[in-house]
């Protein structure tokens, strides 16, 4: 998993705007601060569908580049990027039976397989978003 730094800014009467200093042209927005990271992570997913993976820069490099924005009230956030692959890997995990039954019920309600539900829940928890389907 890679962590990209994103610059978040907000003007009066506007949504939160998000840009990635390492990825010119990759933008996101959110109406609430609670949605900023999840929306930014989605923007990264969409961006890297068509672009080659890159290495994110460190905090010092990015902070220096956006110092004026930071002085003007913007903030930097860390946005996790989980690179998608087309490979699946079978794993063996142990769960309490009650937890497994709850997972299966939630997966069934969401019309997902157990594996898809667990993968979605884990990804959403990593990026700080909701644990179930959107």
C-alpha angles and dihedrals in degrees: 000000000000126000118217122193115231129195113227121197134170131193124197112284094008140102122261109274120212129195133171116227090202093050113046109202096027108114140163139178138199135189093217133037088235090064098046099092095042092049091045091050089052090051089054091050091052094044095052093049087081103021134070117255117263134192115253118233124242125264095257093054094047094042091054092050094050098035093121092052091049091051088052092056105272120132137211121233132185114241118192118222119201107193112224120229130184091232123102123201126199113226134182116228133172122224136172108263092237090052091048091051090050091049091050092049092049092045091050091049090050090046091239133128117251090252094049091048093050092047092049093046092049093048093047092048091050092053093042097246132122116307098224130055116298 
